[in-house]
């Protein structure tokens, strides 16, 4: 039996919580028909929600209790938290956790996502982990959605989770593995993380004058001791691209006939500001603390970044880019002195399909981590000799260049290949994240430490350059390649490769992506008026 099969079978069994019956919905007055927000019943006659989900200046609202009955509730605002007092008969208050959770603990979100409570009375729940605990700067811009709509303005201490938080769930419950309340859900985000946030229960319950959970000592996050933040100097950064300036008006401030145009403008602006925004400090892994060597993703080196400063307690330390491996998307940074940190422990063997992993990153308040499994091994993303791991843990710019940790607490991979260009925007928090495995890192390190960069990765292919004008005509044949040896010539029209018709460079690349150096493929081509079939050896060249 393959090693990974028992892990996959084990992963089919998940811990469960009792369906929460203390979630109620707020009747929505949104003209767009979006579902009403949520509130959490915490005691007889009392529920908590977020002030920002309530209409301004209203003292009485209507709530929906399962299964779809409406009741009047009075509102008491206590800063960011609102208390709702109404008849809670037939509802079971959600118990309060005794202690706060730790990063990596299993959690659940529960709320009125997509109007679930109005539909059948059952809150929508989603399982994940507590992925972070940090504060949102009061000066931070509000979280916005499509059309520039403000989703959340709450700042201060927050819990982060990779469990789903959808429209209508805000004000709902973040629950621990035993179904106890640990936070109230928001639609807020930290821009470089783009994961859901919740106001900690201690903050919410304190506003209600109720007993709050005890704060537990901060648990060590595996891999965090090897990590440090680096603020790169980007002279050409993406923070506010002149090609997509901020729209001058909100969507609701213009006539209906102008909204489609403004909607596209806002969408483009927030793509750069929230998806491609990468001016936050980046994570790097300590390879040799004494020599001041750090490893991160070369994807971070946009905007002409060549130097930076390591952020350390008591001051920073200058660093420069020492060497790059473009094919593996690795960058080695060298500091101006030694680092008071611990060297990473690299796994000797590559992980297998189904292995449990954590993707670890850093924000300025501390470590963050999401959980998942190795979902693909040997993933090829381009015509190079290199392949990558794919993991389904949620990943973003705060984990790009950070470690993928195995169950033994070792670095089993380094997260790479995540923008900021638009060729891979779907990697961000999509459950598709790429990593270089530990043995490949170990093999590349001697060359990087010696300062030898590989700026152009080798190519695995036929050795031809073709035009893309609707016909794959060979423009150039590279000497010493399989194409040159097989007699392919400029002017030949490629018809098929390995038995598959190809009509574009992308189609040709997809076929060759599955080929390995040393293999022979059949190439069908038209030369003049003749159709010719030849055998061409796929080789590694260039780099």
C-alpha positions in Angstrom: 0.0 0.0 0.0 1.4 3.4 -0.9 2.6 5.4 2.1 0.3 8.3 1.4 -2.9 6.3 1.2 -3.5 5.8 4.9 -2.9 9.5 5.4 -5.5 10.3 2.8 -8.0 7.9 4.4 -7.3 9.4 7.8 -7.8 12.8 6.3 -11.4 11.8 5.3 -12.3 11.7 9.0 -12.6 15.1 10.5 -13.5 16.2 14.0 -17.0 17.6 14.1 -18.9 20.1 16.2 -22.6 20.1 17.0 -24.5 22.4 14.6 -24.7 25.8 16.5 -28.3 26.9 17.2 -27.3 30.2 18.6 -26.8 32.0 15.3 -29.4 34.5 14.2 -29.6 36.7 11.1 -30.2 40.4 10.8 -32.9 41.4 8.3 -31.1 43.0 5.3 -32.1 46.3 3.9 -29.5 46.1 1.1 -30.9 47.2 -2.2 -28.6 44.7 -4.0 -30.3 41.8 -2.1 -27.2 40.7 -0.2 -27.9 38.5 2.8 -28.2 40.1 6.3 -25.3 39.8 8.7 -25.2 37.5 11.7 -25.4 37.8 15.5 -24.4 35.3 18.2 -26.6 34.4 21.2 -24.3 34.3 24.2 -26.9 34.3 27.1 -30.6 34.3 27.5 -32.0 37.4 25.9 -28.6 38.7 24.7 -26.7 38.4 21.4 -23.5 40.0 20.2 -22.6 41.3 16.7 -20.5 44.0 15.1 -21.6 47.6 15.2 -20.5 48.1 11.6 -23.1 45.7 10.3 -26.0 47.7 11.8 -27.8 50.6 10.3 -26.5 53.9 11.6 -28.5 55.5 14.4 -31.2 52.8 14.6 -32.2 51.6 18.1 -34.5 48.7 17.1 -33.8 46.1 14.4 -35.4 42.9 13.2 -33.6 39.6 13.6 -34.4 36.2 12.1 -34.3 33.2 14.4 -34.4 29.6 13.1 -36.4 28.5 11.2 -37.2 31.9 9.7 -39.2 33.6 12.5 -38.7 37.4 12.9 -38.3 39.1 16.3 -37.6 42.7 17.3 -34.3 43.4 19.0 -33.1 46.6 20.8 -29.6 47.7 20.0 -26.9 48.9 22.5 -23.7 50.0 20.8 -20.4 49.6 22.8 -17.7 50.8 20.4 -17.1 48.2 17.7 -19.4 45.7 19.5 -23.2 45.8 19.6 -25.5 44.1 22.1 -28.8 42.9 20.9 -31.6 42.3 23.4 -34.5 40.2 22.3 -36.6 37.1 23.1 -34.1 34.2 22.6 -36.6 31.4 23.6 -36.0 28.3 21.6 -32.3 29.2 21.0 -29.3 27.7 22.8 -26.7 30.2 23.7 -23.2 29.4 22.4 -20.8 28.6 25.3 -17.8 30.8 25.8 -14.3 29.3 25.5 -12.4 29.3 28.8 -9.0 30.1 27.2 -8.0 31.7 24.0 -6.8 29.5 21.1 -3.3 29.1 19.8 -2.1 29.4 16.2 -2.7 26.1 14.4 -5.7 25.1 16.5 -8.8 23.8 14.7 -11.6 26.4 14.4 -14.9 26.7 12.7 -16.8 29.7 11.3 -20.6 29.8 11.7 -22.9 32.5 10.3 -25.6 33.5 7.9 -23.4 33.0 4.8 -25.5 33.5 1.6 -28.6 33.9 3.7 -28.5 30.3 5.1 -30.4 31.1 8.3 -33.3 32.6 6.4 -33.4 29.6 4.0 -33.6 26.7 6.4 -32.5 28.0 9.8 -29.1 26.3 9.8 -26.0 28.4 10.1 -23.3 27.8 7.4 -20.2 26.5 9.0 -16.6 26.0 7.6 -13.6 24.3 9.1 -10.1 25.6 9.2 -7.3 26.6 11.6 -6.5 29.7 13.6 -3.8 31.0 11.2 -2.7 34.1 13.0 -3.2 36.6 15.9 -2.2 40.2 15.3 -3.4 43.8 15.4 -4.7 45.8 12.5 -3.2 49.3 12.5 -5.8 52.0 13.2 -4.3 53.9 10.3 -4.8 51.0 7.9 -7.3 51.6 5.0 -10.6 49.9 5.2 -11.1 46.5 3.5 -13.0 47.1 0.3 -14.8 44.7 -2.1 -16.0 45.1 -5.6 -16.9 48.6 -6.7 -14.9 50.0 -3.8 -17.6 49.0 -1.3 -16.3 49.1 2.3 -16.5 45.7 3.8 -15.0 46.4 7.2 -13.3 49.3 9.1 -12.6 47.4 12.3 -9.0 47.7 13.6 -7.1 46.5 16.6 -6.4 43.0 17.9 -7.7 40.2 15.6 -7.7 36.5 15.1 -7.1 35.2 11.5 -8.4 32.0 10.1 -8.3 30.2 6.8 -11.8 28.9 7.2 -14.4 30.5 4.9 -16.0 33.8 5.9 -18.6 34.7 3.3 -21.1 37.6 2.7 -23.7 37.4 5.5 -21.4 35.7 8.0 -19.9 38.9 9.4 -21.0 39.3 13.1 -21.2 35.5 13.3 -19.1 33.1 15.4 -15.6 31.8 15.3 -15.7 28.6 17.3 -13.0 26.3 18.7 -13.0 22.5 18.1 -15.5 22.1 21.0 -18.0 24.6 19.5 -17.2 27.4 22.0 -17.1 31.0 21.0 -13.6 32.5 20.5 -14.4 35.4 18.2 -16.9 37.4 16.1 -16.4 37.2 12.3 -15.6 40.3 10.2 -15.1 40.8 6.4 -11.8 42.6 7.2 -8.4 41.5 5.8 -4.8 42.3 6.3 -3.8 43.3 2.7 -0.7 41.0 2.4 -2.6 38.1 3.9 -6.1 38.3 2.5 -7.5 35.8 5.0 -10.6 36.2 7.2 -10.5 38.0 10.5 -12.5 37.8 13.7 -12.7 40.1 16.7 -11.4 38.0 19.7 -14.1 37.0 22.1 -12.3 38.6 25.0 -12.7 42.0 23.3 -16.3 41.4 22.4 -17.4 39.9 25.8 -15.5 42.6 27.6 -17.6 45.2 25.8 -20.7 43.4 27.0 -19.4 43.2 30.6 -19.2 39.4 30.5 -16.4 37.1 31.7 -13.7 36.8 29.1 -11.4 33.9 28.1 -8.0 33.7 29.7 -5.2 34.5 27.4 -2.9 31.4 27.0 0.9 31.7 26.7 1.9 32.1 23.0 2.7 28.6 21.6 5.7 28.1 19.4 4.8 27.9 15.7 7.0 25.2 14.0 9.5 26.9 11.7 9.0 30.4 13.1 12.3 30.4 14.9 14.1 30.1 11.5 12.4 33.1 10.0 12.9 36.8 9.8 11.3 39.7 8.0 13.2 41.7 5.4 12.1 45.1 4.1 13.3 45.3 0.5 14.1 48.6 -1.2 11.9 48.7 -4.3 12.6 51.8 -6.4 9.9 50.7 -8.9 7.4 49.1 -6.5 3.8 48.2 -7.3 2.2 50.1 -4.3 0.2 52.5 -6.4 0.7 51.9 -10.1 0.1 55.1 -12.2 -1.6 52.9 -14.9 -4.5 52.2 -12.5 -5.1 55.3 -10.3 -7.7 55.3 -7.6 -11.2 56.0 -8.9 -12.5 59.5 -7.9 -15.9 58.3 -6.9 -17.6 55.3 -5.1 -20.0 53.2 -7.2 -23.1 54.5 -5.5 -22.2 58.1 -6.1 -22.6 58.0 -9.9 -25.7 57.5 -12.2 -26.6 53.9 -13.0 -25.5 54.2 -16.6 -21.9 55.0 -15.3 -21.6 52.2 -12.9 -20.4 49.4 -15.2 -17.5 51.5 -16.3 -16.6 52.6 -12.8 -17.0 49.0 -11.6 -14.3 47.9 -14.0 -12.1 50.8 -12.8 -12.5 49.8 -9.2 -11.9 46.2 -9.9 -8.6 47.0 -11.7 -7.5 49.3 -8.9 -8.1 46.7 -6.2 -6.5 44.0 -8.1 -3.2 45.9 -7.8 -3.9 47.3 -4.3 -5.0 44.0 -2.7 -3.9 41.2 -4.9 -0.6 42.5 -6.4 0.2 44.8 -3.5 3.5 43.5 -2.2 5.3 46.3 -0.5 5.0 44.7 3.0 8.2 43.2 4.6 8.9 39.7 3.2 9.6 36.5 5.0 13.0 34.7 4.6 14.4 31.5 6.1 17.8 31.4 7.9 20.2 29.1 6.1 23.4 30.1 7.9 23.0 32.5 10.8 26.7 32.9 11.4 27.3 33.8 7.8 24.1 35.9 7.6 22.6 33.9 4.8 18.8 34.0 4.2 16.7 32.1 1.5 13.5 33.5 0.1 11.5 33.6 -3.2 13.0 35.4 -6.1 9.4 36.5 -6.9 9.9 39.1 -4.2 12.6 40.9 -6.2 10.4 42.9 -8.4 10.6 46.7 -8.5 14.4 46.5 -9.0 14.9 45.2 -5.5 18.6 44.4 -4.9 19.0 45.2 -1.2 17.1 45.7 2.0 17.2 45.5 5.7 16.5 42.6 8.0 14.0 43.6 10.8 15.5 42.5 14.1 14.5 43.4 17.7 16.6 46.5 18.7 17.5 47.5 15.1 17.9 46.3 11.6 20.7 44.7 9.6 21.5 45.6 5.9 21.4 42.8 3.4 21.9 42.4 -0.3 20.8 39.9 -3.0 23.8 37.4 -3.1 22.6 35.0 -5.8 19.4 34.0 -7.7 18.1 30.8 -9.2 15.4 31.9 -11.6 14.3 28.4 -12.6 13.6 27.4 -9.0 12.5 31.0 -8.0 15.1 31.1 -5.2 17.0 34.1 -3.9 19.8 34.0 -1.4 20.3 37.2 0.7 23.5 38.0 2.5 23.4 40.2 5.6 26.1 42.6 6.7 26.7 40.5 9.9 25.7 37.4 11.7 22.1 36.8 12.8 20.9 36.0 16.3 18.6 33.3 15.0 18.4 29.5 14.5 19.3 27.7 11.2 16.5 25.9 9.5 16.4 22.1 9.7 15.9 20.7 6.2 14.2 17.4 5.7 16.5 14.8 3.9 13.7 13.3 1.8 11.1 15.0 -0.4 7.5 14.8 0.9 5.0 12.4 -0.6 1.5 13.0 -1.9 -1.0 13.4 1.0 1.6 14.4 3.6 0.3 16.9 6.2 2.1 20.3 6.0 1.9 23.8 7.4 2.8 26.9 5.4 4.4 29.3 7.8 4.9 33.1 7.3 5.5 36.2 9.2 3.8 39.5 9.7 5.1 42.3 11.8 3.2 41.1 14.9 4.5 37.6 14.6 4.2 34.2 12.9 1.2 33.0 10.8 0.4 29.5 9.6 -2.1 27.7 7.5 -2.6 23.9 7.3 -3.0 21.5 4.4 -1.5 18.6 2.5 0.8 17.9 -0.4 -1.7 17.7 -3.2 0.7 17.1 -6.2 4.4 16.0 -6.4 6.4 16.6 -9.6 4.3 19.6 -10.9 5.8 21.1 -14.0 4.9 24.7 -14.7 7.3 25.5 -17.5 9.6 23.8 -20.0 12.5 23.5 -17.6 14.0 20.4 -15.9 12.5 21.5 -12.6 9.3 20.3 -10.9 7.6 21.6 -7.8 5.4 20.5 -4.9 1.8 21.7 -4.8 0.1 22.2 -1.5 -3.5 23.0 -0.8 -2.8 25.2 2.2 -3.9 28.9 1.8 -0.8 30.9 0.8 -0.1 34.6 0.0 2.7 37.2 0.1 3.2 36.9 3.9 4.1 33.2 3.3 5.9 33.5 -0.1 9.5 32.7 0.5 8.6 31.0 3.8 8.9 27.4 4.8 6.6 24.5 4.2 6.8 22.4 7.5 6.3 18.7 7.7 4.8 16.7 10.6 8.2 16.3 12.1 8.7 20.1 12.2 11.4 20.2 9.5 11.5 22.4 6.4 10.2 20.2 3.7 9.9 22.9 1.1 10.0 26.7 0.4 7.0 28.5 -1.0 7.7 30.0 -4.4 6.2 31.1 -7.8 3.5 33.6 -6.6 3.4 36.7 -8.7 3.4 39.8 -8.5 3.0 39.6 -12.3 -0.5 38.7 -13.6 0.6 35.3 -14.9 -0.2 33.5 -11.6 -2.8 35.6 -9.8 -4.9 32.5 -9.1 -2.2 31.1 -6.8 -3.0 33.6 -4.0 -5.1 31.9 -1.4 -6.6 29.5 -4.0 -5.4 26.3 -2.4 -2.8 26.0 -5.2 0.6 26.9 -3.9 4.0 25.8 -5.2 7.1 24.9 -3.3 10.7 23.8 -3.9 11.3 20.6 -2.0 14.1 20.3 0.6 16.4 18.0 -1.4 16.3 20.3 -4.4 17.1 23.3 -2.1 20.0 21.4 -0.6 21.4 20.7 -4.1 21.1 24.3 -5.2 22.5 25.9 -2.0 26.3 25.3 -2.7 26.0 27.2 -6.0 24.0 30.0 -4.5 26.3 30.3 -1.5 29.3 30.6 -3.9 27.5 33.6 -5.5 26.7 31.9 -8.8 23.4 32.9 -10.1 21.3 31.2 -12.8 19.2 34.0 -14.3 18.0 32.1 -17.3 16.9 28.6 -16.5 17.7 25.8 -18.9 15.0 24.7 -21.3 13.8 21.2 -22.0 12.5 21.0 -25.5 13.2 20.5 -29.2 15.5 23.5 -29.7 13.4 25.6 -32.1 11.9 29.1 -32.1 8.6 29.4 -33.8 6.4 32.3 -34.9 2.8 32.8 -33.6 0.8 34.1 -36.5 -1.7 31.2 -36.6 1.0 28.9 -38.0 3.9 27.3 -36.2 6.6 28.2 -38.7 10.2 27.5 -37.4 12.2 30.8 -37.4 15.4 29.5 -35.8 17.0 26.1 -34.8 19.4 26.1 -31.9 22.7 24.3 -32.7 23.4 21.2 -30.7 19.8 20.4 -29.9 17.6 17.5 -31.0 15.9 19.7 -33.7 19.3 20.5 -35.2 20.4 16.9 -35.2 17.1 15.7 -36.7 17.5 18.2 -39.6 14.7 20.6 -38.8 15.1 23.9 -40.7 13.8 27.5 -40.7 10.6 27.6 -42.8 9.4 24.2 -41.7 5.7 24.3 -40.6 5.1 22.2 -37.4 1.8 20.2 -37.6 2.0 17.8 -34.7 4.2 16.7 -31.8 4.0 13.3 -30.1 0.9 12.5 -32.1 -1.0 15.7 -31.0 -1.9 18.5 -33.4 -0.3 21.8 -32.4 -1.3 25.2 -33.7 0.1 27.6 -31.2 3.3 28.0 -29.1 1.1 27.4 -26.0 -0.1 24.1 -27.4 3.4 23.1 -28.3 4.6 24.0 -24.8 1.9 21.9 -23.2 2.9 18.8 -25.1 6.6 19.3 -24.4 5.9 20.0 -20.7 5.1 16.3 -20.4 8.4 15.2 -22.0 11.7 14.5 -20.3 15.2 15.1 -21.5 16.4 12.1 -23.4 13.0 11.1 -24.7 12.2 11.0 -28.4 9.0 12.5 -29.9 7.5 12.3 -33.3 7.3 15.6 -35.1 5.0 16.0 -38.1 5.9 19.0 -40.3 5.2 20.5 -43.7 8.3 21.3 -45.8 7.4 23.0 -49.0 4.7 20.7 -50.5 5.7 17.6 -48.6 4.6 16.4 -45.2 7.5 14.9 -43.3 7.6 12.9 -40.1 10.8 12.9 -38.1 12.0 11.7 -34.7 13.4 14.4 -32.4 15.2 13.9 -29.1 14.0 16.2 -26.3 17.1 17.8 -24.7 18.1 20.3 -22.1 19.8 23.4 -23.4 20.5 27.0 -22.6 20.5 28.3 -19.0 
